[in-house]
Amino acid sequence: MQGVMPLYYHMKKAVGGLLNWESIYNGLVTAFKTGNIGPKSNLITIVHNNSETDREEANTVVKWLTAETNYTIK
């Protein structure tokens, strides 16, 4: 992709640990119980797939929504 500028923002980091079936399961359970990224991810898809005449503005919105989504992940 050309003209893509990566976003930089300070985010929290998860506590390190072993990656095994139990930790994967616990992570999925937590994501489904407390996760909040579904609505924002769906909106990103809608904006990205929309045939906007102003593509630059749509790309700016996608970048903003991506950053907001990443902030909600705990």
N, C-alpha and C positions, 0 to 999 in steps of 0.2 A: 504494500500500500504506500502511496506517495502522499506527502503533506500531512502525515499523522504526527501530532505532537503529544507525547506521553504526559499524563497528568501527574503531579506530585502532590501528595498530601500526607500528613502524619496520621497514622492509624494505630489502633491498639493491636497487639500481637497475642496470639494464643499461647498458653502455657505449653511448653514442650513435653513430649512423652512418647511412649512406645506406640507405634502404629500396628494395631492388631484388630481382629474381628470385633472384639468387645469395644475398643475405642471408636472404631468406625460406626458401630451400632449406636453407641451413646451419642456420638456427634450427629447422626441422622435424627435420632429422637429429639435432641435439643433443637435442631434446625426446624423440625416440623412443629414443635411445641411453641418455640419462642421466635422463630424466624419471621422476617417481615420483608423479604426481598421479592416475593412473587409478584405483587402488584407493580412494583417499580420495574422489574425485569420485563413484565408484559408491556408496560408503557414504552420502554426502550425499543422493544421489537416493533411496536406500532409506529413509532416515530421513524425508526430506521427504514422500515419497509414502505413508508408513505412516499408517494411521488410528489414531494414538495418541489415547487419551482425554485425556492431558495434553499438549495441543498446545504449551503454553508451554515445557515441558521439551524437547520435540522441537525447537522453534525454537532453543533455547539450544544444543543439540547441533549443529545445522546451522551456527550462527554459529561455534562453536568449531572444527568441522571445516573450515569455509571459511578461517578464519584459519590453521590448521595447513597446509592445502593451499597457501595463498599464501606461507607461509614456505619451503616446499620448492622453489618456483620460483626458479631461479637466473638 
